[in-house]
């Protein structure tokens, strides 16, 4: 039962010793369709919950409903893990435990009600303890004001939690690394402290001077460690393999960066540019925060992204870890500059209207003893350490240490870490790395998740970690209500993206991690003729419709050494010689550029409620990423971004970049990512065509390698006149200009209004288009209620950007239509509650006329009829 049992992190070790949880073995799934949720606050969720926990939820999840107690404590009360007996014995009535909001959202979770009651009870109890002993969750998360180095009155106070230390000193440049006069005192809770008085009005420890925590282990050996809460850490760049030093960072007002710009408002849908500052230079060296701010941020803004996600911000001694083996959690990586330089970057992004997310790593820590948190582990028990002991404290695949999320001081450390980055640096949210590893005791290793709900709610679930994530999301959204928080989870844990108030874990978005795997599978293993548009549309829409996803075709994961970017999969060695516009494109380049545009765009348009792109992939960056290491003779050659490729006017990289810019601009003009109206009306396997609606836009993707279809009939919702909004075949995107942009496409009514089965592909209207091979074209409905002064000159989305959006209400469908309405049964897995949006995938609209022609014919323009013939009755496959 160890998987489902948890001890609350609390001052008392005895309070919950008798609690246990027996997960239900019932795997029956309800066949009732999910309905729109009444997002009510769940009442108290376990019969044994302490009295007042419901009021506690009301106060903290909906603070406008009531105030809460003003009890505060200073650190003088010395609350720490398992040190104080908490004799509270408060209970509540069982009738207050019945309503859990997430069970209304997904009724198939009902068999696991006990699990949700148990974990929410732990969450509520943990917050109750924070309020009782620390003044509440938000106060608890201000640990950086007490721990580490902090100026107090006439000196500097340094505190460190190190219960296993026998003696301790603080050493550094300020005392010549002789700690004999700066011995620290340990209290009964394992916290060491010292106050060092200022001298002649000067700080006791100068700003930007090196410091370390020196302590004696139980075996009598003295060791030096970087303080756990240190705010800056550096290494001698001229000494190979040198250890890092902690640096006391407290710049005078004249050197402290002051933010000038407010945070941008939260966008309807995030369009995220994932970036690594260090490798963002075109030169083979580590780039700086300021260079990134001045040279790369304008590129991101120009391509119409609204959010930047920064990797490798937290200090990591091993550069090639991509920032995922963190050594110093409160320190901005010194490779790229100082903390003030990072603040400049974030402020510059805000000035451009870009929000900034941080890739936060709380799933594990570097096993580096000399430089990192692991140096505080000297063989003590788990309750006196940041990490679990034994196998539970070590990740075999990552070679890293695993946190004990049930420890009071670990919670203080991690929750304070989140608040630190939000408040000190003005980040706008986080992308939590490695969430799958946190959620389960098996960490997802050798697990093939099938969607069976028993995989998520069993002894394998790490309830301590789940409760930590609930606390983290509650804290983040309490401090910054408009924060964006994303989970990297490959398992598909139900409720991960639902509010904590419903019993969910509280993330705003989850990464749609199966999508890039699908593209890699197709590019590696299938000929173009074997691509299944039904399979593609199913995988792009196969998600829980009540939990938002960030879709991506490729991220940094697909770019590292040993793998390839999509562009390199498509064009490979031809990218070295065939990207010049001064020569005709080879078939490989023609195909590669076309499919690169289509793959990224259909992923964006159909795969989620937000979109992510990794730095450089927007223009098809060639090759791979390889950090300097012994195996490549410490070279930076492939640890950079070759911006010169996209900046050179005669190279074809500019076409992919221009299309990426246009994709994002289209969402600005016609917000489709945030629309709940998402309907796949046609997945024409024979002709390789996918037709779908997102918002009021109609998307037509033709994946056929050769066939162009003139007069292809597409279904739509709204009647009227449609025109081209975006066309991948336009000249400015490296296409052949075969689709005329000045053509009006008038709809024809289909079947009996209100009777979908009589409609065309279940759509009440239709119009006809030209669909060239390997192209995607988007159509928008012309608002004829306003004077069309600029509409006649529309040419793709660049022209769309020049006019104001039509002022009309966006017609939304209240729920995503499920096209795969298969007969449900108790053995069905997670798929029923995934938002499949295909509407009865059919073989397309009609017997289309196929025009066989080379995919790279230049200059041919075939305009679709301006007025479709309403008398032509098209047949369709049932």
GILINKA-V847091 format. One record per residue. RES is the residue in one letter. OMEGA is omega in whole degrees, 0 to 359 (* if undefined). Layout:
res=RES omega=OMEGA
res=RES omega=OMEGA
//
This chain:
res=X omega=184
res=X omega=182
res=X omega=185
res=X omega=182
res=X omega=180
res=X omega=169
res=X omega=177
res=X omega=169
res=X omega=187
res=X omega=177
res=X omega=183
res=X omega=179
res=X omega=191
res=X omega=194
res=X omega=189
res=X omega=188
res=X omega=184
res=X omega=183
res=X omega=173
res=X omega=184
res=X omega=177
res=X omega=182
res=X omega=178
res=X omega=178
res=X omega=182
res=X omega=182
res=X omega=180
res=X omega=179
res=X omega=178
res=X omega=179
res=X omega=179
res=X omega=181
res=X omega=175
res=X omega=177
res=X omega=178
res=X omega=188
res=X omega=167
res=X omega=189
res=X omega=177
res=X omega=176
res=X omega=176
res=X omega=176
res=X omega=183
res=X omega=199
res=X omega=174
res=X omega=185
res=X omega=182
res=X omega=185
res=X omega=180
res=X omega=180
res=X omega=177
res=X omega=181
res=X omega=178
res=X omega=176
res=X omega=178
res=X omega=177
res=X omega=180
res=X omega=184
res=X omega=189
res=X omega=179
res=X omega=177
res=X omega=188
res=X omega=179
res=X omega=183
res=X omega=181
res=X omega=174
res=X omega=175
res=X omega=187
res=X omega=183
res=X omega=180
res=X omega=177
res=X omega=174
res=X omega=172
res=X omega=180
res=X omega=178
res=X omega=179
res=X omega=171
res=X omega=175
res=X omega=179
res=X omega=186
res=X omega=172
res=X omega=183
res=X omega=183
res=X omega=177
res=X omega=176
res=X omega=186
res=X omega=179
res=X omega=176
res=X omega=184
res=X omega=181
res=X omega=178
res=X omega=184
res=X omega=183
res=X omega=182
res=X omega=179
res=X omega=186
res=X omega=195
res=X omega=188
res=X omega=176
res=X omega=189
res=X omega=184
res=X omega=178
res=X omega=173
res=X omega=180
res=X omega=181
res=X omega=184
res=X omega=178
res=X omega=177
res=X omega=183
res=X omega=179
res=X omega=183
res=X omega=181
res=X omega=180
res=X omega=180
res=X omega=181
res=X omega=177
res=X omega=183
res=X omega=184
res=X omega=178
res=X omega=175
res=X omega=178
res=X omega=178
res=X omega=182
res=X omega=180
res=X omega=179
res=X omega=178
res=X omega=177
res=X omega=178
res=X omega=177
res=X omega=181
res=X omega=183
res=X omega=189
res=X omega=187
res=X omega=181
res=X omega=177
res=X omega=183
res=X omega=183
res=X omega=177
res=X omega=179
res=X omega=183
res=X omega=174
res=X omega=184
res=X omega=181
res=X omega=175
res=X omega=179
res=X omega=182
res=X omega=185
res=X omega=182
res=X omega=180
res=X omega=180
res=X omega=178
res=X omega=177
res=X omega=188
res=X omega=180
res=X omega=179
res=X omega=178
res=X omega=178
res=X omega=178
res=X omega=180
res=X omega=175
res=X omega=181
res=X omega=185
res=X omega=184
res=X omega=181
res=X omega=178
res=X omega=174
res=X omega=181
res=X omega=176
res=X omega=169
res=X omega=182
res=X omega=179
res=X omega=178
res=X omega=186
res=X omega=179
res=X omega=178
res=X omega=179
res=X omega=175
res=X omega=186
res=X omega=184
res=X omega=178
res=X omega=181
res=X omega=177
res=X omega=184
res=X omega=179
res=X omega=183
res=X omega=176
res=X omega=186
res=X omega=182
res=X omega=177
res=X omega=180
res=X omega=177
res=X omega=181
res=X omega=176
res=X omega=172
res=X omega=181
res=X omega=185
res=X omega=175
res=X omega=180
res=X omega=178
res=X omega=177
res=X omega=179
res=X omega=180
res=X omega=180
res=X omega=177
res=X omega=183
res=X omega=173
res=X omega=176
res=X omega=176
res=X omega=186
res=X omega=179
res=X omega=173
res=X omega=177
res=X omega=182
res=X omega=180
res=X omega=181
res=X omega=179
res=X omega=181
res=X omega=179
res=X omega=178
res=X omega=181
res=X omega=175
res=X omega=179
res=X omega=175
res=X omega=179
res=X omega=174
res=X omega=179
res=X omega=186
res=X omega=185
res=X omega=184
res=X omega=185
res=X omega=177
res=X omega=179
res=X omega=183
res=X omega=178
res=X omega=177
res=X omega=184
res=X omega=183
res=X omega=181
res=X omega=183
res=X omega=177
res=X omega=181
res=X omega=177
res=X omega=176
res=X omega=173
res=X omega=169
res=X omega=181
res=X omega=176
res=X omega=185
res=X omega=178
res=X omega=186
res=X omega=175
res=X omega=182
res=X omega=182
res=X omega=181
res=X omega=182
res=X omega=180
res=X omega=178
res=X omega=181
res=X omega=183
res=X omega=189
res=X omega=178
res=X omega=174
res=X omega=175
res=X omega=177
res=X omega=180
res=X omega=181
res=X omega=176
res=X omega=178
res=X omega=180
res=X omega=170
res=X omega=197
res=X omega=174
res=X omega=180
res=X omega=187
res=X omega=175
res=X omega=186
res=X omega=186
res=X omega=183
res=X omega=185
res=X omega=179
res=X omega=174
res=X omega=179
res=X omega=181
res=X omega=176
res=X omega=180
res=X omega=182
res=X omega=181
res=X omega=177
res=X omega=183
res=X omega=176
res=X omega=177
res=X omega=181
res=X omega=186
res=X omega=188
res=X omega=185
res=X omega=180
res=X omega=177
res=X omega=177
res=X omega=180
res=X omega=178
res=X omega=181
res=X omega=179
res=X omega=170
res=X omega=168
res=X omega=178
res=X omega=183
res=X omega=174
res=X omega=176
res=X omega=185
res=X omega=174
res=X omega=167
res=X omega=177
res=X omega=181
res=X omega=186
res=X omega=180
res=X omega=187
res=X omega=181
res=X omega=186
res=X omega=185
res=X omega=177
res=X omega=181
res=X omega=179
res=X omega=186
res=X omega=172
res=X omega=187
res=X omega=176
res=X omega=184
res=X omega=194
res=X omega=181
res=X omega=184
res=X omega=170
res=X omega=184
res=X omega=184
res=X omega=179
res=X omega=186
res=X omega=177
res=X omega=184
res=X omega=174
res=X omega=180
res=X omega=177
res=X omega=177
res=X omega=177
res=X omega=177
res=X omega=179
res=X omega=184
res=X omega=179
res=X omega=178
res=X omega=177
res=X omega=179
res=X omega=179
res=X omega=179
res=X omega=182
res=X omega=181
res=X omega=171
res=X omega=184
res=X omega=175
res=X omega=178
res=X omega=175
res=X omega=185
res=X omega=183
res=X omega=175
res=X omega=181
res=X omega=180
res=X omega=178
res=X omega=178
res=X omega=176
res=X omega=178
res=X omega=183
res=X omega=185
res=X omega=188
res=X omega=192
res=X omega=182
res=X omega=180
res=X omega=179
res=X omega=178
res=X omega=178
res=X omega=181
res=X omega=175
res=X omega=180
res=X omega=179
res=X omega=182
res=X omega=181
res=X omega=176
res=X omega=184
res=X omega=174
res=X omega=189
res=X omega=170
res=X omega=176
res=X omega=176
res=X omega=184
res=X omega=181
res=X omega=182
res=X omega=184
res=X omega=178
res=X omega=187
res=X omega=184
res=X omega=184
res=X omega=182
res=X omega=185
res=X omega=183
res=X omega=184
res=X omega=186
res=X omega=171
res=X omega=185
res=X omega=176
res=X omega=183
res=X omega=183
res=X omega=183
res=X omega=174
res=X omega=177
res=X omega=178
res=X omega=183
res=X omega=185
res=X omega=180
res=X omega=176
res=X omega=178
res=X omega=178
res=X omega=180
res=X omega=180
res=X omega=182
res=X omega=179
res=X omega=189
res=X omega=182
res=X omega=186
res=X omega=177
res=X omega=171
res=X omega=184
res=X omega=180
res=X omega=186
res=X omega=163
res=X omega=182
res=X omega=181
res=X omega=170
res=X omega=183
res=X omega=178
res=X omega=179
res=X omega=181
res=X omega=190
res=X omega=188
res=X omega=177
res=X omega=178
res=X omega=176
res=X omega=180
res=X omega=183
res=X omega=180
res=X omega=179
res=X omega=173
res=X omega=184
res=X omega=182
res=X omega=184
res=X omega=176
res=X omega=187
res=X omega=177
res=X omega=178
res=X omega=186
res=X omega=187
res=X omega=185
res=X omega=177
res=X omega=181
res=X omega=183
res=X omega=177
res=X omega=185
res=X omega=176
res=X omega=181
res=X omega=178
res=X omega=180
res=X omega=176
res=X omega=181
res=X omega=175
res=X omega=177
res=X omega=181
res=X omega=180
res=X omega=176
res=X omega=180
res=X omega=182
res=X omega=183
res=X omega=173
res=X omega=179
res=X omega=184
res=X omega=184
res=X omega=181
res=X omega=179
res=X omega=173
res=X omega=182
res=X omega=187
res=X omega=179
res=X omega=171
res=X omega=181
res=X omega=181
res=X omega=188
res=X omega=184
res=X omega=181
res=X omega=178
res=X omega=179
res=X omega=180
res=X omega=183
res=X omega=175
res=X omega=183
res=X omega=177
res=X omega=181
res=X omega=178
res=X omega=187
res=X omega=177
res=X omega=182
res=X omega=166
res=X omega=179
res=X omega=177
res=X omega=182
res=X omega=168
res=X omega=177
res=X omega=178
res=X omega=192
res=X omega=180
res=X omega=185
res=X omega=178
res=X omega=177
res=X omega=179
res=X omega=180
res=X omega=179
res=X omega=178
res=X omega=180
res=X omega=184
res=X omega=181
res=X omega=197
res=X omega=185
res=X omega=168
res=X omega=182
res=X omega=183
res=X omega=183
res=X omega=178
res=X omega=179
res=X omega=180
res=X omega=175
res=X omega=179
res=X omega=180
res=X omega=182
res=X omega=178
res=X omega=182
res=X omega=179
res=X omega=184
res=X omega=186
res=X omega=181
res=X omega=179
res=X omega=191
res=X omega=178
res=X omega=180
res=X omega=187
res=X omega=182
res=X omega=168
res=X omega=180
res=X omega=175
res=X omega=178
res=X omega=178
res=X omega=176
res=X omega=178
res=X omega=182
res=X omega=183
res=X omega=184
res=X omega=186
res=X omega=183
res=X omega=184
res=X omega=177
res=X omega=181
res=X omega=170
res=X omega=178
res=X omega=180
res=X omega=182
res=X omega=172
res=X omega=185
res=X omega=190
res=X omega=174
res=X omega=187
res=X omega=178
res=X omega=179
res=X omega=180
res=X omega=187
res=X omega=189
res=X omega=185
res=X omega=179
res=X omega=176
res=X omega=182
res=X omega=175
res=X omega=178
res=X omega=179
res=X omega=175
res=X omega=177
res=X omega=181
res=X omega=179
res=X omega=178
res=X omega=179
res=X omega=185
res=X omega=180
res=X omega=181
res=X omega=183
res=X omega=176
res=X omega=178
res=X omega=184
res=X omega=183
res=X omega=181
res=X omega=185
res=X omega=180
res=X omega=174
res=X omega=178
res=X omega=190
res=X omega=188
res=X omega=192
res=X omega=182
res=X omega=181
res=X omega=174
res=X omega=185
res=X omega=180
res=X omega=176
res=X omega=177
res=X omega=183
res=X omega=178
res=X omega=181
res=X omega=179
res=X omega=178
res=X omega=176
res=X omega=181
res=X omega=183
res=X omega=173
res=X omega=190
res=X omega=177
res=X omega=178
res=X omega=180
res=X omega=178
res=X omega=182
res=X omega=182
res=X omega=182
res=X omega=177
res=X omega=178
res=X omega=175
res=X omega=183
res=X omega=175
res=X omega=187
res=X omega=181
res=X omega=175
res=X omega=181
res=X omega=177
res=X omega=185
res=X omega=181
res=X omega=179
res=X omega=181
res=X omega=181
res=X omega=180
res=X omega=180
res=X omega=192
res=X omega=184
res=X omega=177
res=X omega=187
res=X omega=176
res=X omega=183
res=X omega=181
res=X omega=179
res=X omega=178
res=X omega=179
res=X omega=179
res=X omega=176
res=X omega=178
res=X omega=182
res=X omega=176
res=X omega=181
res=X omega=179
res=X omega=179
res=X omega=179
res=X omega=174
res=X omega=185
res=X omega=181
res=X omega=188
res=X omega=182
res=X omega=180
res=X omega=183
res=X omega=182
res=X omega=175
res=X omega=178
res=X omega=182
res=X omega=187
res=X omega=172
res=X omega=183
res=X omega=185
res=X omega=169
res=X omega=189
res=X omega=186
res=X omega=183
res=X omega=183
res=X omega=177
res=X omega=182
res=X omega=173
res=X omega=177
res=X omega=178
res=X omega=176
res=X omega=172
res=X omega=193
res=X omega=178
res=X omega=177
res=X omega=176
res=X omega=184
res=X omega=178
res=X omega=180
res=X omega=177
res=X omega=181
res=X omega=181
res=X omega=183
res=X omega=185
res=X omega=194
res=X omega=172
res=X omega=183
res=X omega=177
res=X omega=182
res=X omega=179
res=X omega=185
res=X omega=180
res=X omega=178
res=X omega=177
res=X omega=182
res=X omega=190
res=X omega=176
res=X omega=177
res=X omega=184
res=X omega=182
res=X omega=175
res=X omega=181
res=X omega=174
res=X omega=180
res=X omega=186
res=X omega=181
res=X omega=181
res=X omega=180
res=X omega=183
res=X omega=184
res=X omega=178
res=X omega=178
res=X omega=179
res=X omega=186
res=X omega=174
res=X omega=184
res=X omega=181
res=X omega=179
res=X omega=183
res=X omega=181
res=X omega=182
res=X omega=174
res=X omega=179
res=X omega=182
res=X omega=183
res=X omega=174
res=X omega=178
res=X omega=183
res=X omega=173
res=X omega=183
res=X omega=179
res=X omega=178
res=X omega=179
res=X omega=188
res=X omega=184
res=X omega=177
res=X omega=183
res=X omega=176
res=X omega=184
res=X omega=181
res=X omega=176
res=X omega=187
res=X omega=181
res=X omega=178
res=X omega=170
res=X omega=185
res=X omega=184
res=X omega=167
res=X omega=181
res=X omega=179
res=X omega=179
res=X omega=178
res=X omega=176
res=X omega=170
res=X omega=181
res=X omega=180
res=X omega=180
res=X omega=176
res=X omega=179
res=X omega=180
res=X omega=176
res=X omega=184
res=X omega=178
res=X omega=178
res=X omega=181
res=X omega=184
res=X omega=182
res=X omega=183
res=X omega=189
res=X omega=185
res=X omega=183
res=X omega=181
res=X omega=175
res=X omega=182
res=X omega=187
res=X omega=177
res=X omega=177
res=X omega=178
res=X omega=181
res=X omega=185
res=X omega=180
res=X omega=178
res=X omega=178
res=X omega=176
res=X omega=182
res=X omega=179
res=X omega=180
res=X omega=178
res=X omega=181
res=X omega=182
res=X omega=169
res=X omega=189
res=X omega=177
res=X omega=177
res=X omega=181
res=X omega=180
res=X omega=183
res=X omega=183
res=X omega=185
res=X omega=180
res=X omega=177
res=X omega=184
res=X omega=179
res=X omega=184
res=X omega=183
res=X omega=181
res=X omega=183
res=X omega=191
res=X omega=191
res=X omega=186
res=X omega=182
res=X omega=173
res=X omega=188
res=X omega=171
res=X omega=186
res=X omega=177
res=X omega=177
res=X omega=181
res=X omega=183
res=X omega=181
res=X omega=184
res=X omega=177
res=X omega=190
res=X omega=191
res=X omega=171
res=X omega=186
res=X omega=177
res=X omega=182
res=X omega=178
res=X omega=180
res=X omega=180
res=X omega=177
res=X omega=183
res=X omega=185
res=X omega=174
res=X omega=184
res=X omega=168
res=X omega=182
res=X omega=179
res=X omega=178
res=X omega=183
res=X omega=175
res=X omega=181
res=X omega=180
res=X omega=180
res=X omega=181
res=X omega=180
res=X omega=183
res=X omega=184
res=X omega=182
res=X omega=181
res=X omega=180
res=X omega=175
res=X omega=178
res=X omega=179
res=X omega=180
res=X omega=*
//
